[in-house]
């Protein structure tokens, strides 16, 4: 699986990547919603929706991995104090 940085780099180089045509059936109700919501083409709307869904799923997977790592190696009270001190902002 790619990490978020790799995914971002792929998006930034989108114009240089090989693209494929994908035929998708969308019901008329959703087509109308796309037309209402998007100032861009339907294709661009669908491309952006796919990118956002992939990013969301990748983030979800990374969060699940982080939670699993924390459950195996939980923070100690000592670490908690350190983080709480780091949060404190002094007013000037």
PyMOL Python script that loads the backbone (N, CA, C, O; Angstrom):
from pymol import cmd

cmd.read_pdbstr("""\
ATOM      1  N   UNK A   1       0.833  -1.183   0.000  1.00  0.00           N
ATOM      2  CA  UNK A   1       0.000   0.000   0.000  1.00  0.00           C
ATOM      3  C   UNK A   1       0.878   1.247   0.000  1.00  0.00           C
ATOM      4  O   UNK A   1       1.927   1.282   0.642  1.00  0.00           O
ATOM      5  N   UNK A   2       0.452   2.228  -0.699  1.00  0.00           N
ATOM      6  CA  UNK A   2       1.179   3.489  -0.739  1.00  0.00           C
ATOM      7  C   UNK A   2       0.838   4.323   0.480  1.00  0.00           C
ATOM      8  O   UNK A   2      -0.276   4.262   1.001  1.00  0.00           O
ATOM      9  N   UNK A   3       1.812   5.102   0.929  1.00  0.00           N
ATOM     10  CA  UNK A   3       1.503   6.016   2.020  1.00  0.00           C
ATOM     11  C   UNK A   3       0.962   7.320   1.443  1.00  0.00           C
ATOM     12  O   UNK A   3       0.920   7.497   0.225  1.00  0.00           O
ATOM     13  N   UNK A   4       0.552   8.223   2.312  1.00  0.00           N
ATOM     14  CA  UNK A   4      -0.077   9.464   1.861  1.00  0.00           C
ATOM     15  C   UNK A   4       0.864  10.326   1.026  1.00  0.00           C
ATOM     16  O   UNK A   4       0.422  10.991   0.089  1.00  0.00           O
ATOM     17  N   UNK A   5       2.155  10.322   1.355  1.00  0.00           N
ATOM     18  CA  UNK A   5       3.113  11.125   0.587  1.00  0.00           C
ATOM     19  C   UNK A   5       3.222  10.594  -0.832  1.00  0.00           C
ATOM     20  O   UNK A   5       3.219  11.368  -1.789  1.00  0.00           O
ATOM     21  N   UNK A   6       3.318   9.264  -0.975  1.00  0.00           N
ATOM     22  CA  UNK A   6       3.377   8.680  -2.317  1.00  0.00           C
ATOM     23  C   UNK A   6       2.108   8.997  -3.092  1.00  0.00           C
ATOM     24  O   UNK A   6       2.162   9.319  -4.279  1.00  0.00           O
ATOM     25  N   UNK A   7       0.971   8.905  -2.421  1.00  0.00           N
ATOM     26  CA  UNK A   7      -0.294   9.192  -3.079  1.00  0.00           C
ATOM     27  C   UNK A   7      -0.348  10.648  -3.534  1.00  0.00           C
ATOM     28  O   UNK A   7      -0.779  10.944  -4.649  1.00  0.00           O
ATOM     29  N   UNK A   8       0.094  11.554  -2.659  1.00  0.00           N
ATOM     30  CA  UNK A   8       0.126  12.974  -3.012  1.00  0.00           C
ATOM     31  C   UNK A   8       1.020  13.200  -4.227  1.00  0.00           C
ATOM     32  O   UNK A   8       0.659  13.946  -5.138  1.00  0.00           O
ATOM     33  N   UNK A   9       2.181  12.559  -4.242  1.00  0.00           N
ATOM     34  CA  UNK A   9       3.088  12.708  -5.389  1.00  0.00           C
ATOM     35  C   UNK A   9       2.438  12.188  -6.667  1.00  0.00           C
ATOM     36  O   UNK A   9       2.601  12.781  -7.734  1.00  0.00           O
ATOM     37  N   UNK A  10       1.711  11.095  -6.563  1.00  0.00           N
ATOM     38  CA  UNK A  10       1.002  10.578  -7.736  1.00  0.00           C
ATOM     39  C   UNK A  10      -0.014  11.594  -8.248  1.00  0.00           C
ATOM     40  O   UNK A  10      -0.130  11.801  -9.456  1.00  0.00           O
ATOM     41  N   UNK A  11      -0.745  12.226  -7.341  1.00  0.00           N
ATOM     42  CA  UNK A  11      -1.742  13.214  -7.740  1.00  0.00           C
ATOM     43  C   UNK A  11      -1.072  14.419  -8.386  1.00  0.00           C
ATOM     44  O   UNK A  11      -1.561  14.940  -9.388  1.00  0.00           O
ATOM     45  N   UNK A  12       0.044  14.861  -7.818  1.00  0.00           N
ATOM     46  CA  UNK A  12       0.745  16.032  -8.349  1.00  0.00           C
ATOM     47  C   UNK A  12       1.270  15.770  -9.763  1.00  0.00           C
ATOM     48  O   UNK A  12       1.415  16.694 -10.564  1.00  0.00           O
ATOM     49  N   UNK A  13       1.549  14.513 -10.054  1.00  0.00           N
ATOM     50  CA  UNK A  13       2.057  14.166 -11.379  1.00  0.00           C
ATOM     51  C   UNK A  13       0.963  13.543 -12.251  1.00  0.00           C
ATOM     52  O   UNK A  13       1.258  12.822 -13.204  1.00  0.00           O
ATOM     53  N   UNK A  14      -0.273  13.821 -11.927  1.00  0.00           N
ATOM     54  CA  UNK A  14      -1.425  13.219 -12.601  1.00  0.00           C
ATOM     55  C   UNK A  14      -1.358  13.404 -14.112  1.00  0.00           C
ATOM     56  O   UNK A  14      -1.638  12.469 -14.863  1.00  0.00           O
ATOM     57  N   UNK A  15      -0.990  14.599 -14.564  1.00  0.00           N
ATOM     58  CA  UNK A  15      -0.970  14.878 -15.994  1.00  0.00           C
ATOM     59  C   UNK A  15       0.086  14.066 -16.733  1.00  0.00           C
ATOM     60  O   UNK A  15       0.003  13.905 -17.950  1.00  0.00           O
ATOM     61  N   UNK A  16       1.064  13.561 -16.016  1.00  0.00           N
ATOM     62  CA  UNK A  16       2.133  12.803 -16.647  1.00  0.00           C
ATOM     63  C   UNK A  16       1.910  11.304 -16.569  1.00  0.00           C
ATOM     64  O   UNK A  16       2.672  10.523 -17.138  1.00  0.00           O
ATOM     65  N   UNK A  17       0.877  10.913 -15.871  1.00  0.00           N
ATOM     66  CA  UNK A  17       0.597   9.499 -15.707  1.00  0.00           C
ATOM     67  C   UNK A  17      -0.226   8.998 -16.879  1.00  0.00           C
ATOM     68  O   UNK A  17      -0.965   9.750 -17.515  1.00  0.00           O
ATOM     69  N   UNK A  18      -0.080   7.719 -17.146  1.00  0.00           N
ATOM     70  CA  UNK A  18      -0.927   7.092 -18.147  1.00  0.00           C
ATOM     71  C   UNK A  18      -2.335   7.009 -17.590  1.00  0.00           C
ATOM     72  O   UNK A  18      -2.533   6.594 -16.447  1.00  0.00           O
ATOM     73  N   UNK A  19      -3.299   7.396 -18.379  1.00  0.00           N
ATOM     74  CA  UNK A  19      -4.685   7.324 -17.921  1.00  0.00           C
ATOM     75  C   UNK A  19      -5.425   6.268 -18.736  1.00  0.00           C
ATOM     76  O   UNK A  19      -5.061   5.956 -19.870  1.00  0.00           O
ATOM     77  N   UNK A  20      -6.447   5.744 -18.135  1.00  0.00           N
ATOM     78  CA  UNK A  20      -7.291   4.753 -18.777  1.00  0.00           C
ATOM     79  C   UNK A  20      -8.714   5.261 -18.792  1.00  0.00           C
ATOM     80  O   UNK A  20      -9.130   6.004 -17.903  1.00  0.00           O
ATOM     81  N   UNK A  21      -9.449   4.863 -19.792  1.00  0.00           N
ATOM     82  CA  UNK A  21     -10.870   5.193 -19.827  1.00  0.00           C
ATOM     83  C   UNK A  21     -11.626   4.160 -19.017  1.00  0.00           C
ATOM     84  O   UNK A  21     -11.330   2.966 -19.070  1.00  0.00           O
ATOM     85  N   UNK A  22     -12.598   4.633 -18.273  1.00  0.00           N
ATOM     86  CA  UNK A  22     -13.421   3.765 -17.448  1.00  0.00           C
ATOM     87  C   UNK A  22     -14.874   4.111 -17.720  1.00  0.00           C
ATOM     88  O   UNK A  22     -15.284   5.266 -17.608  1.00  0.00           O
ATOM     89  N   UNK A  23     -15.637   3.107 -18.075  1.00  0.00           N
ATOM     90  CA  UNK A  23     -17.057   3.347 -18.330  1.00  0.00           C
ATOM     91  C   UNK A  23     -17.841   2.963 -17.085  1.00  0.00           C
ATOM     92  O   UNK A  23     -17.725   1.845 -16.584  1.00  0.00           O
ATOM     93  N   UNK A  24     -18.635   3.897 -16.594  1.00  0.00           N
ATOM     94  CA  UNK A  24     -19.392   3.683 -15.369  1.00  0.00           C
ATOM     95  C   UNK A  24     -20.840   4.072 -15.623  1.00  0.00           C
ATOM     96  O   UNK A  24     -21.120   5.099 -16.241  1.00  0.00           O
ATOM     97  N   UNK A  25     -21.749   3.245 -15.143  1.00  0.00           N
ATOM     98  CA  UNK A  25     -23.166   3.572 -15.245  1.00  0.00           C
ATOM     99  C   UNK A  25     -23.586   4.308 -13.983  1.00  0.00           C
ATOM    100  O   UNK A  25     -23.308   3.854 -12.873  1.00  0.00           O
ATOM    101  N   UNK A  26     -24.252   5.435 -14.150  1.00  0.00           N
ATOM    102  CA  UNK A  26     -24.738   6.225 -13.025  1.00  0.00           C
ATOM    103  C   UNK A  26     -26.200   6.530 -13.289  1.00  0.00           C
ATOM    104  O   UNK A  26     -26.569   6.947 -14.387  1.00  0.00           O
ATOM    105  N   UNK A  27     -27.033   6.319 -12.277  1.00  0.00           N
ATOM    106  CA  UNK A  27     -28.458   6.538 -12.492  1.00  0.00           C
ATOM    107  C   UNK A  27     -28.760   8.023 -12.704  1.00  0.00           C
ATOM    108  O   UNK A  27     -27.962   8.889 -12.345  1.00  0.00           O
ATOM    109  N   UNK A  28     -29.913   8.296 -13.286  1.00  0.00           N
ATOM    110  CA  UNK A  28     -30.266   9.659 -13.672  1.00  0.00           C
ATOM    111  C   UNK A  28     -30.380  10.599 -12.477  1.00  0.00           C
ATOM    112  O   UNK A  28     -30.076  11.785 -12.598  1.00  0.00           O
ATOM    113  N   UNK A  29     -30.813  10.087 -11.323  1.00  0.00           N
ATOM    114  CA  UNK A  29     -30.909  10.922 -10.125  1.00  0.00           C
ATOM    115  C   UNK A  29     -29.527  11.447  -9.739  1.00  0.00           C
ATOM    116  O   UNK A  29     -29.368  12.631  -9.445  1.00  0.00           O
ATOM    117  N   UNK A  30     -28.533  10.565  -9.741  1.00  0.00           N
ATOM    118  CA  UNK A  30     -27.185  10.989  -9.385  1.00  0.00           C
ATOM    119  C   UNK A  30     -26.555  11.883 -10.455  1.00  0.00           C
ATOM    120  O   UNK A  30     -25.776  12.779 -10.129  1.00  0.00           O
ATOM    121  N   UNK A  31     -26.878  11.652 -11.699  1.00  0.00           N
ATOM    122  CA  UNK A  31     -26.384  12.529 -12.772  1.00  0.00           C
ATOM    123  C   UNK A  31     -26.907  13.947 -12.557  1.00  0.00           C
ATOM    124  O   UNK A  31     -26.167  14.919 -12.704  1.00  0.00           O
ATOM    125  N   UNK A  32     -28.175  14.056 -12.212  1.00  0.00           N
ATOM    126  CA  UNK A  32     -28.754  15.380 -11.950  1.00  0.00           C
ATOM    127  C   UNK A  32     -28.049  16.054 -10.778  1.00  0.00           C
ATOM    128  O   UNK A  32     -27.762  17.250 -10.827  1.00  0.00           O
ATOM    129  N   UNK A  33     -27.770  15.289  -9.727  1.00  0.00           N
ATOM    130  CA  UNK A  33     -27.061  15.844  -8.561  1.00  0.00           C
ATOM    131  C   UNK A  33     -25.655  16.295  -8.941  1.00  0.00           C
ATOM    132  O   UNK A  33     -25.202  17.353  -8.507  1.00  0.00           O
ATOM    133  N   UNK A  34     -24.975  15.505  -9.742  1.00  0.00           N
ATOM    134  CA  UNK A  34     -23.633  15.896 -10.207  1.00  0.00           C
ATOM    135  C   UNK A  34     -23.722  17.207 -10.975  1.00  0.00           C
ATOM    136  O   UNK A  34     -22.920  18.116 -10.759  1.00  0.00           O
ATOM    137  N   UNK A  35     -24.683  17.302 -11.857  1.00  0.00           N
ATOM    138  CA  UNK A  35     -24.842  18.522 -12.660  1.00  0.00           C
ATOM    139  C   UNK A  35     -25.131  19.742 -11.785  1.00  0.00           C
ATOM    140  O   UNK A  35     -24.666  20.843 -12.080  1.00  0.00           O
ATOM    141  N   UNK A  36     -25.892  19.548 -10.718  1.00  0.00           N
ATOM    142  CA  UNK A  36     -26.212  20.650  -9.813  1.00  0.00           C
ATOM    143  C   UNK A  36     -24.989  21.043  -8.989  1.00  0.00           C
ATOM    144  O   UNK A  36     -24.700  22.229  -8.828  1.00  0.00           O
ATOM    145  N   UNK A  37     -24.276  20.050  -8.471  1.00  0.00           N
ATOM    146  CA  UNK A  37     -23.185  20.302  -7.531  1.00  0.00           C
ATOM    147  C   UNK A  37     -21.870  20.711  -8.170  1.00  0.00           C
ATOM    148  O   UNK A  37     -21.061  21.390  -7.539  1.00  0.00           O
ATOM    149  N   UNK A  38     -21.649  20.310  -9.400  1.00  0.00           N
ATOM    150  CA  UNK A  38     -20.326  20.503  -9.992  1.00  0.00           C
ATOM    151  C   UNK A  38     -20.301  21.634 -11.010  1.00  0.00           C
ATOM    152  O   UNK A  38     -21.185  21.768 -11.855  1.00  0.00           O
ATOM    153  N   UNK A  39     -19.264  22.431 -10.894  1.00  0.00           N
ATOM    154  CA  UNK A  39     -19.049  23.461 -11.912  1.00  0.00           C
ATOM    155  C   UNK A  39     -18.125  22.932 -13.001  1.00  0.00           C
ATOM    156  O   UNK A  39     -17.857  23.617 -13.988  1.00  0.00           O
ATOM    157  N   UNK A  40     -17.643  21.715 -12.812  1.00  0.00           N
ATOM    158  CA  UNK A  40     -16.737  21.083 -13.772  1.00  0.00           C
ATOM    159  C   UNK A  40     -17.483  19.999 -14.535  1.00  0.00           C
ATOM    160  O   UNK A  40     -18.689  19.822 -14.365  1.00  0.00           O
ATOM    161  N   UNK A  41     -16.772  19.298 -15.353  1.00  0.00           N
ATOM    162  CA  UNK A  41     -17.396  18.220 -16.127  1.00  0.00           C
ATOM    163  C   UNK A  41     -17.770  17.052 -15.221  1.00  0.00           C
ATOM    164  O   UNK A  41     -17.258  16.919 -14.110  1.00  0.00           O
ATOM    165  N   UNK A  42     -18.652  16.228 -15.708  1.00  0.00           N
ATOM    166  CA  UNK A  42     -19.029  15.030 -14.956  1.00  0.00           C
ATOM    167  C   UNK A  42     -17.811  14.142 -14.729  1.00  0.00           C
ATOM    168  O   UNK A  42     -17.627  13.585 -13.647  1.00  0.00           O
ATOM    169  N   UNK A  43     -16.991  14.019 -15.753  1.00  0.00           N
ATOM    170  CA  UNK A  43     -15.790  13.188 -15.625  1.00  0.00           C
ATOM    171  C   UNK A  43     -14.876  13.706 -14.531  1.00  0.00           C
ATOM    172  O   UNK A  43     -14.354  12.928 -13.732  1.00  0.00           O
ATOM    173  N   UNK A  44     -14.679  15.019 -14.490  1.00  0.00           N
ATOM    174  CA  UNK A  44     -13.822  15.606 -13.461  1.00  0.00           C
ATOM    175  C   UNK A  44     -14.437  15.398 -12.076  1.00  0.00           C
ATOM    176  O   UNK A  44     -13.715  15.136 -11.114  1.00  0.00           O
ATOM    177  N   UNK A  45     -15.738  15.511 -11.969  1.00  0.00           N
ATOM    178  CA  UNK A  45     -16.426  15.276 -10.706  1.00  0.00           C
ATOM    179  C   UNK A  45     -16.172  13.853 -10.220  1.00  0.00           C
ATOM    180  O   UNK A  45     -15.848  13.638  -9.052  1.00  0.00           O
ATOM    181  N   UNK A  46     -16.320  12.887 -11.115  1.00  0.00           N
ATOM    182  CA  UNK A  46     -16.124  11.477 -10.753  1.00  0.00           C
ATOM    183  C   UNK A  46     -14.656  11.223 -10.413  1.00  0.00           C
ATOM    184  O   UNK A  46     -14.366  10.518  -9.446  1.00  0.00           O
ATOM    185  N   UNK A  47     -13.724  11.785 -11.191  1.00  0.00           N
ATOM    186  CA  UNK A  47     -12.298  11.627 -10.886  1.00  0.00           C
ATOM    187  C   UNK A  47     -11.987  12.141  -9.486  1.00  0.00           C
ATOM    188  O   UNK A  47     -11.299  11.476  -8.712  1.00  0.00           O
ATOM    189  N   UNK A  48     -12.498  13.329  -9.163  1.00  0.00           N
ATOM    190  CA  UNK A  48     -12.241  13.921  -7.852  1.00  0.00           C
ATOM    191  C   UNK A  48     -12.863  13.078  -6.744  1.00  0.00           C
ATOM    192  O   UNK A  48     -12.268  12.909  -5.680  1.00  0.00           O
ATOM    193  N   UNK A  49     -14.044  12.557  -6.990  1.00  0.00           N
ATOM    194  CA  UNK A  49     -14.704  11.705  -5.985  1.00  0.00           C
ATOM    195  C   UNK A  49     -13.883  10.441  -5.741  1.00  0.00           C
ATOM    196  O   UNK A  49     -13.770   9.988  -4.601  1.00  0.00           O
ATOM    197  N   UNK A  50     -13.319   9.878  -6.780  1.00  0.00           N
ATOM    198  CA  UNK A  50     -12.494   8.676  -6.632  1.00  0.00           C
ATOM    199  C   UNK A  50     -11.237   9.001  -5.829  1.00  0.00           C
ATOM    200  O   UNK A  50     -10.861   8.253  -4.927  1.00  0.00           O
ATOM    201  N   UNK A  51     -10.596  10.112  -6.157  1.00  0.00           N
ATOM    202  CA  UNK A  51      -9.385  10.519  -5.434  1.00  0.00           C
ATOM    203  C   UNK A  51      -9.700  10.724  -3.956  1.00  0.00           C
ATOM    204  O   UNK A  51      -8.958  10.256  -3.093  1.00  0.00           O
ATOM    205  N   UNK A  52     -10.794  11.418  -3.660  1.00  0.00           N
ATOM    206  CA  UNK A  52     -11.170  11.666  -2.266  1.00  0.00           C
ATOM    207  C   UNK A  52     -11.476  10.367  -1.526  1.00  0.00           C
ATOM    208  O   UNK A  52     -11.113  10.225  -0.358  1.00  0.00           O
ATOM    209  N   UNK A  53     -12.133   9.426  -2.181  1.00  0.00           N
ATOM    210  CA  UNK A  53     -12.450   8.138  -1.557  1.00  0.00           C
ATOM    211  C   UNK A  53     -11.167   7.358  -1.278  1.00  0.00           C
ATOM    212  O   UNK A  53     -11.028   6.766  -0.208  1.00  0.00           O
ATOM    213  N   UNK A  54     -10.236   7.348  -2.218  1.00  0.00           N
ATOM    214  CA  UNK A  54      -8.968   6.649  -2.005  1.00  0.00           C
ATOM    215  C   UNK A  54      -8.214   7.269  -0.834  1.00  0.00           C
ATOM    216  O   UNK A  54      -7.703   6.551   0.025  1.00  0.00           O
ATOM    217  N   UNK A  55      -8.140   8.597  -0.794  1.00  0.00           N
ATOM    218  CA  UNK A  55      -7.465   9.276   0.319  1.00  0.00           C
ATOM    219  C   UNK A  55      -8.118   8.920   1.653  1.00  0.00           C
ATOM    220  O   UNK A  55      -7.426   8.655   2.636  1.00  0.00           O
ATOM    221  N   UNK A  56      -9.441   8.914   1.686  1.00  0.00           N
ATOM    222  CA  UNK A  56     -10.180   8.596   2.908  1.00  0.00           C
ATOM    223  C   UNK A  56      -9.879   7.175   3.368  1.00  0.00           C
ATOM    224  O   UNK A  56      -9.654   6.944   4.556  1.00  0.00           O
ATOM    225  N   UNK A  57      -9.874   6.225   2.443  1.00  0.00           N
ATOM    226  CA  UNK A  57      -9.615   4.832   2.792  1.00  0.00           C
ATOM    227  C   UNK A  57      -8.167   4.641   3.242  1.00  0.00           C
ATOM    228  O   UNK A  57      -7.901   3.871   4.165  1.00  0.00           O
ATOM    229  N   UNK A  58      -7.232   5.334   2.597  1.00  0.00           N
ATOM    230  CA  UNK A  58      -5.830   5.243   3.005  1.00  0.00           C
ATOM    231  C   UNK A  58      -5.639   5.827   4.404  1.00  0.00           C
ATOM    232  O   UNK A  58      -4.921   5.255   5.225  1.00  0.00           O
ATOM    233  N   UNK A  59      -6.273   6.951   4.671  1.00  0.00           N
ATOM    234  CA  UNK A  59      -6.191   7.556   6.001  1.00  0.00           C
ATOM    235  C   UNK A  59      -6.791   6.624   7.036  1.00  0.00           C
ATOM    236  O   UNK A  59      -6.222   6.446   8.113  1.00  0.00           O
ATOM    237  N   UNK A  60      -7.925   6.031   6.727  1.00  0.00           N
ATOM    238  CA  UNK A  60      -8.578   5.096   7.643  1.00  0.00           C
ATOM    239  C   UNK A  60      -7.653   3.919   7.953  1.00  0.00           C
ATOM    240  O   UNK A  60      -7.544   3.493   9.102  1.00  0.00           O
ATOM    241  N   UNK A  61      -6.999   3.405   6.931  1.00  0.00           N
ATOM    242  CA  UNK A  61      -6.096   2.273   7.137  1.00  0.00           C
ATOM    243  C   UNK A  61      -4.900   2.678   7.992  1.00  0.00           C
ATOM    244  O   UNK A  61      -4.494   1.928   8.879  1.00  0.00           O
ATOM    245  N   UNK A  62      -4.329   3.860   7.735  1.00  0.00           N
ATOM    246  CA  UNK A  62      -3.214   4.341   8.549  1.00  0.00           C
ATOM    247  C   UNK A  62      -3.633   4.551  10.004  1.00  0.00           C
ATOM    248  O   UNK A  62      -2.874   4.239  10.922  1.00  0.00           O
ATOM    249  N   UNK A  63      -4.843   5.081  10.212  1.00  0.00           N
ATOM    250  CA  UNK A  63      -5.350   5.276  11.569  1.00  0.00           C
ATOM    251  C   UNK A  63      -5.524   3.936  12.279  1.00  0.00           C
ATOM    252  O   UNK A  63      -5.214   3.816  13.465  1.00  0.00           O
ATOM    253  N   UNK A  64      -6.019   2.930  11.560  1.00  0.00           N
ATOM    254  CA  UNK A  64      -6.182   1.603  12.152  1.00  0.00           C
ATOM    255  C   UNK A  64      -4.826   1.017  12.525  1.00  0.00           C
ATOM    256  O   UNK A  64      -4.685   0.394  13.577  1.00  0.00           O
ATOM    257  N   UNK A  65      -3.826   1.214  11.665  1.00  0.00           N
ATOM    258  CA  UNK A  65      -2.478   0.733  11.968  1.00  0.00           C
ATOM    259  C   UNK A  65      -1.910   1.456  13.187  1.00  0.00           C
ATOM    260  O   UNK A  65      -1.248   0.841  14.022  1.00  0.00           O
ATOM    261  N   UNK A  66      -2.167   2.759  13.291  1.00  0.00           N
ATOM    262  CA  UNK A  66      -1.701   3.544  14.429  1.00  0.00           C
ATOM    263  C   UNK A  66      -2.348   3.051  15.725  1.00  0.00           C
ATOM    264  O   UNK A  66      -1.673   2.911  16.745  1.00  0.00           O
ATOM    265  N   UNK A  67      -3.655   2.790  15.682  1.00  0.00           N
ATOM    266  CA  UNK A  67      -4.368   2.294  16.853  1.00  0.00           C
ATOM    267  C   UNK A  67      -3.823   0.928  17.277  1.00  0.00           C
ATOM    268  O   UNK A  67      -3.645   0.666  18.467  1.00  0.00           O
ATOM    269  N   UNK A  68      -3.563   0.066  16.301  1.00  0.00           N
ATOM    270  CA  UNK A  68      -2.992  -1.248  16.626  1.00  0.00           C
ATOM    271  C   UNK A  68      -1.611  -1.098  17.266  1.00  0.00           C
ATOM    272  O   UNK A  68      -1.297  -1.793  18.233  1.00  0.00           O
ATOM    273  N   UNK A  69      -0.793  -0.201  16.735  1.00  0.00           N
ATOM    274  CA  UNK A  69       0.543   0.031  17.296  1.00  0.00           C
ATOM    275  C   UNK A  69       0.434   0.566  18.722  1.00  0.00           C
ATOM    276  O   UNK A  69       1.188   0.149  19.602  1.00  0.00           O
ATOM    277  N   UNK A  70      -0.503   1.488  18.952  1.00  0.00           N
ATOM    278  CA  UNK A  70      -0.684   2.027  20.304  1.00  0.00           C
ATOM    279  C   UNK A  70      -1.181   0.974  21.275  1.00  0.00           C
ATOM    280  O   UNK A  70      -0.811   0.978  22.449  1.00  0.00           O
ATOM    281  N   UNK A  71      -2.017   0.073  20.787  1.00  0.00           N
ATOM    282  CA  UNK A  71      -2.514  -0.974  21.686  1.00  0.00           C
ATOM    283  C   UNK A  71      -1.387  -1.942  22.058  1.00  0.00           C
ATOM    284  O   UNK A  71      -1.408  -2.518  23.146  1.00  0.00           O
ATOM    285  N   UNK A  72      -0.418  -2.126  21.182  1.00  0.00           N
ATOM    286  CA  UNK A  72       0.722  -2.990  21.485  1.00  0.00           C
ATOM    287  C   UNK A  72       1.750  -2.270  22.363  1.00  0.00           C
ATOM    288  O   UNK A  72       2.417  -2.895  23.188  1.00  0.00           O
ATOM    289  N   UNK A  73       1.869  -0.960  22.180  1.00  0.00           N
ATOM    290  CA  UNK A  73       2.847  -0.152  22.905  1.00  0.00           C
ATOM    291  C   UNK A  73       2.157   1.121  23.410  1.00  0.00           C
ATOM    292  O   UNK A  73       2.377   2.205  22.870  1.00  0.00           O
ATOM    293  N   UNK A  74       1.324   0.984  24.447  1.00  0.00           N
ATOM    294  CA  UNK A  74       0.568   2.156  24.915  1.00  0.00           C
ATOM    295  C   UNK A  74       1.483   3.215  25.528  1.00  0.00           C
ATOM    296  O   UNK A  74       2.565   2.914  26.033  1.00  0.00           O
ATOM    297  N   UNK A  75       1.022   4.449  25.468  1.00  0.00           N
ATOM    298  CA  UNK A  75       1.735   5.544  26.113  1.00  0.00           C
ATOM    299  C   UNK A  75       1.720   5.352  27.625  1.00  0.00           C
ATOM    300  O   UNK A  75       0.763   4.823  28.191  1.00  0.00           O
ATOM    301  N   UNK A  76       2.787   5.788  28.260  1.00  0.00           N
ATOM    302  CA  UNK A  76       2.850   5.736  29.719  1.00  0.00           C
ATOM    303  C   UNK A  76       2.430   7.085  30.272  1.00  0.00           C
ATOM    304  O   UNK A  76       2.311   8.062  29.534  1.00  0.00           O
ATOM    305  N   UNK A  77       2.206   7.128  31.585  1.00  0.00           N
ATOM    306  CA  UNK A  77       1.880   8.397  32.227  1.00  0.00           C
ATOM    307  C   UNK A  77       2.996   9.407  32.022  1.00  0.00           C
ATOM    308  O   UNK A  77       2.746  10.606  31.899  1.00  0.00           O
ATOM    309  N   UNK A  78       4.237   8.914  31.984  1.00  0.00           N
ATOM    310  CA  UNK A  78       5.377   9.806  31.761  1.00  0.00           C
ATOM    311  C   UNK A  78       5.250  10.486  30.394  1.00  0.00           C
ATOM    312  O   UNK A  78       5.478  11.690  30.273  1.00  0.00           O
ATOM    313  N   UNK A  79       4.889   9.719  29.378  1.00  0.00           N
ATOM    314  CA  UNK A  79       4.694  10.300  28.042  1.00  0.00           C
ATOM    315  C   UNK A  79       3.529  11.274  28.028  1.00  0.00           C
ATOM    316  O   UNK A  79       3.583  12.296  27.344  1.00  0.00           O
ATOM    317  N   UNK A  80       2.479  10.967  28.775  1.00  0.00           N
ATOM    318  CA  UNK A  80       1.315  11.838  28.829  1.00  0.00           C
ATOM    319  C   UNK A  80       1.699  13.208  29.380  1.00  0.00           C
ATOM    320  O   UNK A  80       1.292  14.235  28.838  1.00  0.00           O
ATOM    321  N   UNK A  81       2.475  13.222  30.450  1.00  0.00           N
ATOM    322  CA  UNK A  81       2.921  14.495  31.022  1.00  0.00           C
ATOM    323  C   UNK A  81       3.725  15.300  30.010  1.00  0.00           C
ATOM    324  O   UNK A  81       3.591  16.520  29.920  1.00  0.00           O
ATOM    325  N   UNK A  82       4.544  14.612  29.268  1.00  0.00           N
ATOM    326  CA  UNK A  82       5.361  15.280  28.241  1.00  0.00           C
ATOM    327  C   UNK A  82       4.467  15.943  27.189  1.00  0.00           C
ATOM    328  O   UNK A  82       4.697  17.091  26.810  1.00  0.00           O
ATOM    329  N   UNK A  83       3.451  15.219  26.721  1.00  0.00           N
ATOM    330  CA  UNK A  83       2.569  15.772  25.699  1.00  0.00           C
ATOM    331  C   UNK A  83       1.718  16.912  26.240  1.00  0.00           C
ATOM    332  O   UNK A  83       1.480  17.899  25.545  1.00  0.00           O
ATOM    333  N   UNK A  84       1.263  16.775  27.473  1.00  0.00           N
ATOM    334  CA  UNK A  84       0.474  17.850  28.066  1.00  0.00           C
ATOM    335  C   UNK A  84       1.307  19.116  28.232  1.00  0.00           C
ATOM    336  O   UNK A  84       0.803  20.220  28.027  1.00  0.00           O
ATOM    337  N   UNK A  85       2.567  18.966  28.597  1.00  0.00           N
ATOM    338  CA  UNK A  85       3.449  20.125  28.718  1.00  0.00           C
ATOM    339  C   UNK A  85       3.688  20.773  27.374  1.00  0.00           C
ATOM    340  O   UNK A  85       3.778  21.996  27.276  1.00  0.00           O
ATOM    341  N   UNK A  86       3.789  19.967  26.347  1.00  0.00           N
ATOM    342  CA  UNK A  86       3.995  20.482  24.997  1.00  0.00           C
ATOM    343  C   UNK A  86       2.790  21.267  24.509  1.00  0.00           C
ATOM    344  O   UNK A  86       2.930  22.195  23.713  1.00  0.00           O
ATOM    345  N   UNK A  87       1.589  20.893  24.990  1.00  0.00           N
ATOM    346  CA  UNK A  87       0.362  21.593  24.583  1.00  0.00           C
ATOM    347  C   UNK A  87       0.229  22.968  25.209  1.00  0.00           C
ATOM    348  O   UNK A  87      -0.422  23.850  24.649  1.00  0.00           O
ATOM    349  N   UNK A  88       0.832  23.150  26.345  1.00  0.00           N
ATOM    350  CA  UNK A  88       0.654  24.409  27.078  1.00  0.00           C
ATOM    351  C   UNK A  88       1.288  25.559  26.310  1.00  0.00           C
ATOM    352  O   UNK A  88       2.445  25.485  25.897  1.00  0.00           O
ATOM    353  N   UNK A  89       0.519  26.615  26.125  1.00  0.00           N
ATOM    354  CA  UNK A  89       0.992  27.813  25.441  1.00  0.00           C
ATOM    355  C   UNK A  89       1.090  28.949  26.464  1.00  0.00           C
ATOM    356  O   UNK A  89       0.186  29.171  27.269  1.00  0.00           O
ATOM    357  N   UNK A  90       2.157  29.615  26.405  1.00  0.00           N
ATOM    358  CA  UNK A  90       2.306  30.759  27.289  1.00  0.00           C
ATOM    359  C   UNK A  90       1.695  31.982  26.630  1.00  0.00           C
ATOM    360  O   UNK A  90       1.918  32.239  25.447  1.00  0.00           O
ATOM    361  N   UNK A  91       0.924  32.734  27.404  1.00  0.00           N
ATOM    362  CA  UNK A  91       0.370  33.977  26.874  1.00  0.00           C
ATOM    363  C   UNK A  91       1.394  35.084  27.031  1.00  0.00           C
ATOM    364  O   UNK A  91       2.065  35.188  28.057  1.00  0.00           O
ATOM    365  N   UNK A  92       1.503  35.902  26.007  1.00  0.00           N
ATOM    366  CA  UNK A  92       2.459  37.011  26.054  1.00  0.00           C
ATOM    367  C   UNK A  92       1.754  38.317  26.121  1.00  0.00           C
ATOM    368  O   UNK A  92       2.398  39.365  26.167  1.00  0.00           O
TER     369      UNK A  92
END
""", "prot")
cmd.dss("prot")
cmd.show_as("cartoon", "prot")
cmd.util.cbc("prot")
cmd.orient("prot")
